[in-house]
Amino acid sequence: MQYENVDSTEMAEIALSQAVDEHIEKSQEIIDRISELENLILHWNQEDIRDLKKYISEMRVLLLNNFKVQIDNFINMRKIPCVHLPEEIRQTYKVVSVDKKGIALYGVEMDKVAYLSKITEHFNKKKAEMAKAAQAAKDKLKK
């Protein structure tokens, strides 16, 4: 294209058109990657919790940086394959999933990893402490 006979308005329109085309192409690549990650997350094989953590982390960054969307608002975390675990523990520790070795991905940011047995042990200890404190308060009121 020869630019000698093109005025500045037309040059600006051409530049804007090219920028929009590049943005659309980049956005489509991001959307494709998000779709791929969603598939990996929802069909995770439960072999290694670190893989799931990596997929979730990458998706979180892409969604926030490009669309200002929280991952929790994009994907239903309850659809992620997971062994059965008590709802109280799932809710208290925000457990996302557990791999075949018993290692859990948990936390509000979905970035913590620990053996489910340790999480359960901690939960039971706290529950026992709360029950003991409640009983002590009841006994104190009776006196």
Contacts in CASP RR format, 6 or more apart in sequence:
PFRMAT RR
TARGET T0000
AUTHOR 0000-0000-0000
METHOD contacts of the structure
MODEL  1
MQYENVDSTEMAEIALSQAVDEHIEKSQEIIDRISELENLILHWNQEDIR
DLKKYISEMRVLLLNNFKVQIDNFINMRKIPCVHLPEEIRQTYKVVSVDK
KGIALYGVEMDKVAYLSKITEHFNKKKAEMAKAAQAAKDKLKK
3 11 0 8 1.000
6 14 0 8 1.000
27 66 0 8 1.000
30 62 0 8 1.000
30 66 0 8 1.000
33 58 0 8 1.000
33 62 0 8 1.000
34 59 0 8 1.000
34 62 0 8 1.000
34 63 0 8 1.000
34 74 0 8 1.000
37 55 0 8 1.000
37 58 0 8 1.000
37 59 0 8 1.000
37 62 0 8 1.000
38 59 0 8 1.000
38 74 0 8 1.000
38 75 0 8 1.000
40 51 0 8 1.000
40 55 0 8 1.000
41 52 0 8 1.000
41 55 0 8 1.000
41 56 0 8 1.000
41 59 0 8 1.000
41 75 0 8 1.000
41 80 0 8 1.000
42 75 0 8 1.000
42 79 0 8 1.000
42 80 0 8 1.000
42 81 0 8 1.000
43 81 0 8 1.000
44 51 0 8 1.000
44 52 0 8 1.000
44 55 0 8 1.000
44 80 0 8 1.000
44 81 0 8 1.000
44 97 0 8 1.000
45 81 0 8 1.000
46 81 0 8 1.000
46 82 0 8 1.000
46 83 0 8 1.000
46 97 0 8 1.000
46 98 0 8 1.000
46 99 0 8 1.000
46 100 0 8 1.000
47 99 0 8 1.000
47 100 0 8 1.000
48 99 0 8 1.000
48 101 0 8 1.000
49 97 0 8 1.000
49 98 0 8 1.000
49 99 0 8 1.000
49 101 0 8 1.000
49 103 0 8 1.000
49 104 0 8 1.000
49 105 0 8 1.000
49 113 0 8 1.000
50 113 0 8 1.000
52 80 0 8 1.000
52 96 0 8 1.000
52 97 0 8 1.000
52 99 0 8 1.000
52 105 0 8 1.000
53 105 0 8 1.000
53 110 0 8 1.000
53 111 0 8 1.000
53 113 0 8 1.000
56 71 0 8 1.000
56 96 0 8 1.000
56 105 0 8 1.000
56 110 0 8 1.000
57 110 0 8 1.000
57 111 0 8 1.000
59 71 0 8 1.000
59 74 0 8 1.000
59 75 0 8 1.000
60 70 0 8 1.000
60 71 0 8 1.000
60 110 0 8 1.000
63 69 0 8 1.000
63 70 0 8 1.000
63 71 0 8 1.000
63 74 0 8 1.000
64 70 0 8 1.000
71 110 0 8 1.000
77 96 0 8 1.000
77 110 0 8 1.000
80 96 0 8 1.000
80 97 0 8 1.000
81 97 0 8 1.000
82 95 0 8 1.000
82 96 0 8 1.000
82 97 0 8 1.000
82 98 0 8 1.000
83 98 0 8 1.000
83 102 0 8 1.000
85 95 0 8 1.000
85 98 0 8 1.000
85 116 0 8 1.000
88 123 0 8 1.000
89 95 0 8 1.000
89 119 0 8 1.000
89 120 0 8 1.000
89 123 0 8 1.000
92 123 0 8 1.000
93 104 0 8 1.000
93 106 0 8 1.000
93 107 0 8 1.000
93 119 0 8 1.000
93 123 0 8 1.000
94 106 0 8 1.000
94 107 0 8 1.000
94 108 0 8 1.000
94 110 0 8 1.000
95 104 0 8 1.000
95 105 0 8 1.000
95 106 0 8 1.000
95 107 0 8 1.000
95 116 0 8 1.000
95 119 0 8 1.000
96 104 0 8 1.000
96 105 0 8 1.000
96 106 0 8 1.000
96 107 0 8 1.000
96 110 0 8 1.000
97 104 0 8 1.000
97 105 0 8 1.000
98 104 0 8 1.000
98 105 0 8 1.000
98 116 0 8 1.000
102 115 0 8 1.000
102 116 0 8 1.000
102 117 0 8 1.000
103 113 0 8 1.000
103 114 0 8 1.000
103 115 0 8 1.000
103 116 0 8 1.000
104 113 0 8 1.000
104 114 0 8 1.000
104 115 0 8 1.000
104 116 0 8 1.000
104 119 0 8 1.000
105 111 0 8 1.000
105 112 0 8 1.000
105 113 0 8 1.000
106 112 0 8 1.000
106 113 0 8 1.000
106 114 0 8 1.000
106 119 0 8 1.000
END
